[in-house]
Amino acid sequence: MWTVIYIAPSEKVAESIRLRLETEGFLAKVRPTSVSKQQYEILVPESELDEVRDVLSDILHSSHP
């Protein structure tokens, strides 16, 4: 099952994060939110959730997501 791990403020940011996660070896996908067409959900498999959280934290705290 896929789980939303982050909601990005734009498609560009979401795709950048998705690419970084995939570079780290995780599966990830992006989809628009149902609430706002300007926000995008980043989803990962539930089985990878804990590991992805650590990597996502590093990505979000780096100067270039």
Sequence and secondary structure as in RCSB ss.txt:
>XXXX:A:sequence
MWTVIYIAPSEKVAESIRLRLETEGFLAKVRPTSVSKQQYEILVPESELDEVRDVLSDILHSSHP
>XXXX:A:secstr
 EEEEEEESSHHHHHHHHHHHHHTT   EEEE SS TT EEEEEEGGGHHHHHHHHHHHHHSS  
